[in-house]
């Protein structure tokens, strides 16, 4: 039973000593000792999350009861209003960010540079310097294999792609 009450007594002692001597470092030191003691006891006893949160919240209640100021209500209201505005904005931002920069996708629908950590997508038909048509035969992830109407093949490596063109051993290819 002592191990259940002792951490709260340490927190209470810190609040009283810190307030009486006007030295808040004692309050925070004893509060930290009490919280860590409760956390350690809860983890060793394999307490469920709900019980652990409640036992830790009691330390906050002890601190707030002895250090309550009316300004705290205004600050709490401000925090709630700020979170009510910030959380939806963050969700919208990250959904937009994930939709535009997801792996396997492309904002422009074309290829992207290899320096970016995204999957490069290539069109099914590209053209060489003489505007001869080449068709996609295989997408290997790190390179793409194309063939022309004469049966020639060329591999276009991801790191050779720049915008809507690529330099290869067969010359420069372009699309769009």
Order of alpha helices (4+ residues) and beta strands (2+ residues): alpha-alpha-alpha-alpha-beta-beta-beta-beta-beta-beta-beta
